[in-house]
């Protein structure tokens, strides 16, 4: 299938199909989530463009933000990711180590703030923040036994204790 590589807008924005779906979403979605969305509904991404459900094509400037700095699924990255998933499965390395874990840990420790000597692999951003906060002697945030959210005193973490806690954070990690 050949995909356009340059912007091509042939309808008003939003196009008729996008307008209908966005109006439908307005009736169901939290206003804060719906506010500020692009004036179209995406059908697909390829290379550096986004195509909407009305057939319009836009350069993709959204995918180069936050945790997706390389844009809309560049083939070099998606091919490498798919190859790795085929080779190693979708394991999270908490169950089975593979030959890439040690080189990754070594590379991370090379750029880590002074005083950090170990690497933990997080499955999501929340777990990463909780682990970093806990390594500094703080308590991870989460739901307490009373049901409220915020710092807790209970031991947390599905992998058990992480060793002695630091009394202060290494340079570069806020407490």
C-alpha positions as CSV (number, residue, x, y, z in Angstrom):
1,X,0.0,0.0,0.0
2,X,1.3,3.4,-0.9
3,X,0.9,6.2,1.6
4,X,1.0,9.9,0.9
5,X,4.1,11.6,2.4
6,X,3.0,15.2,2.2
7,X,0.0,17.1,3.6
8,X,-3.1,16.8,1.6
9,X,-6.3,18.4,3.0
10,X,-9.4,18.0,0.8
11,X,-12.2,18.7,3.3
12,X,-13.0,21.4,5.8
13,X,-11.6,20.8,9.3
14,X,-12.9,18.8,10.9
15,X,-14.1,16.7,7.9
16,X,-17.6,15.3,8.0
17,X,-16.7,11.9,9.4
18,X,-14.3,13.4,12.0
19,X,-16.9,16.1,13.0
20,X,-19.5,13.4,13.6
21,X,-17.2,11.3,15.7
22,X,-15.8,14.2,17.7
23,X,-19.3,15.4,18.4
24,X,-20.2,11.8,19.6
25,X,-17.1,11.8,21.8
26,X,-18.1,15.2,23.3
27,X,-21.2,13.5,24.7
28,X,-19.2,10.7,26.4
29,X,-15.7,11.9,27.3
30,X,-14.6,14.0,30.2
31,X,-14.4,17.6,28.9
32,X,-10.7,18.0,30.1
33,X,-9.7,14.9,27.9
34,X,-11.7,16.1,24.9
35,X,-10.5,19.7,25.1
36,X,-7.6,20.6,22.8
37,X,-7.8,17.5,20.6
38,X,-6.8,18.0,17.0
39,X,-9.7,18.9,14.6
40,X,-9.7,15.4,13.1
41,X,-9.9,11.8,14.0
42,X,-6.8,9.7,13.1
43,X,-7.2,6.7,10.9
44,X,-3.5,5.7,10.7
45,X,0.1,7.0,11.0
46,X,2.9,6.2,8.7
47,X,6.4,7.6,8.4
48,X,6.0,11.3,9.4
49,X,2.4,11.8,8.6
50,X,-1.1,11.3,10.1
51,X,-4.1,10.4,7.9
52,X,-7.6,11.2,9.2
53,X,-10.8,9.2,8.7
54,X,-11.8,11.7,6.0
55,X,-8.6,11.0,3.9
56,X,-6.8,14.2,4.9
57,X,-3.1,13.9,5.5
58,X,-1.1,16.1,8.0
59,X,2.6,16.2,9.0
60,X,2.8,14.6,12.4
61,X,4.1,17.0,14.9
62,X,2.2,15.4,17.8
63,X,4.1,12.1,18.0
64,X,7.4,13.9,18.5
65,X,6.4,14.8,22.1
66,X,6.6,13.3,25.5
67,X,7.6,9.6,25.4
68,X,7.5,9.3,21.6
69,X,10.3,11.6,20.4
70,X,10.9,9.8,17.1
71,X,7.6,10.5,15.5
72,X,4.9,8.3,14.0
73,X,6.3,4.8,14.0
74,X,9.6,5.2,12.1
75,X,10.3,1.8,10.4
76,X,13.8,1.6,11.9
77,X,12.4,1.6,15.4
78,X,9.2,-0.4,14.8
79,X,11.2,-3.1,12.9
80,X,13.7,-3.3,15.8
81,X,10.9,-3.5,18.4
82,X,9.0,-6.2,16.5
83,X,12.2,-8.2,16.0
84,X,13.0,-8.0,19.7
85,X,9.4,-9.0,20.6
86,X,9.6,-12.0,18.3
87,X,13.0,-13.0,19.7
88,X,12.3,-12.4,23.4
89,X,8.5,-12.4,23.6
90,X,6.7,-9.8,25.8
91,X,8.5,-10.7,29.0
92,X,9.2,-7.9,31.4
93,X,12.7,-9.3,32.5
94,X,11.4,-9.7,36.1
95,X,10.6,-13.3,35.2
96,X,13.4,-14.2,32.7
97,X,16.6,-12.3,32.1
98,X,18.0,-12.0,28.6
99,X,21.4,-11.1,27.1
100,X,20.5,-7.5,26.7
101,X,19.8,-6.7,30.3
102,X,23.5,-6.4,31.5
103,X,24.6,-4.1,28.6
104,X,21.6,-1.9,29.2
105,X,22.2,-1.7,33.0
106,X,25.9,-0.8,32.4
107,X,25.0,1.9,29.9
108,X,22.4,3.4,32.3
109,X,24.9,3.4,35.2
110,X,27.4,5.2,33.0
111,X,25.1,8.2,32.8
112,X,23.4,7.9,36.2
113,X,24.0,10.5,39.0
114,X,26.9,9.7,41.3
115,X,26.0,7.3,44.0
116,X,23.6,5.2,42.0
117,X,25.0,1.7,41.7
118,X,22.0,-0.4,40.7
119,X,19.3,-0.4,38.1
120,X,15.7,-1.5,38.4
121,X,13.4,-2.0,35.5
122,X,10.0,-0.4,35.8
123,X,6.9,-1.5,33.9
124,X,5.4,2.0,33.8
125,X,6.1,5.6,34.8
126,X,4.4,5.3,38.2
127,X,6.5,2.3,39.2
128,X,9.6,4.1,38.1
129,X,8.8,7.2,40.2
130,X,7.8,5.1,43.2
131,X,11.1,3.1,43.0
132,X,13.2,6.3,42.7
133,X,11.4,8.0,45.5
134,X,11.8,4.9,47.7
135,X,15.5,4.6,47.0
136,X,15.9,8.1,48.5
137,X,14.5,7.1,51.8
138,X,11.0,8.4,51.1
139,X,7.8,6.4,51.0
140,X,6.2,5.6,47.7
141,X,2.9,7.2,47.0
142,X,-0.1,5.0,46.6
143,X,-3.4,3.9,48.2
144,X,-3.1,3.4,52.0
145,X,-4.9,0.8,53.9
146,X,-7.5,3.4,54.7
147,X,-8.2,3.9,51.0
148,X,-6.8,7.4,50.7
149,X,-4.1,8.3,48.2
150,X,-0.7,9.7,49.1
151,X,2.4,8.7,50.9
152,X,2.0,5.3,52.6
153,X,3.9,3.5,55.3
154,X,3.1,0.0,54.1
155,X,5.7,-2.0,52.4
156,X,5.0,-1.9,48.7
157,X,6.4,-3.4,45.6
158,X,5.6,-6.8,44.1
159,X,9.2,-7.9,44.0
160,X,9.8,-7.6,47.8
161,X,12.3,-5.4,49.6
162,X,14.8,-3.4,47.5
163,X,17.5,-3.3,50.1
164,X,18.6,-0.6,52.5
165,X,17.0,2.8,51.8
166,X,19.1,5.8,51.3
167,X,18.8,8.7,53.8
168,X,19.2,11.3,51.1
169,X,18.8,11.3,47.4
170,X,21.9,11.3,45.1
171,X,22.5,14.5,43.1
172,X,19.9,14.8,40.3
173,X,17.0,13.1,42.1
174,X,14.7,15.4,44.0
175,X,13.3,14.3,47.3
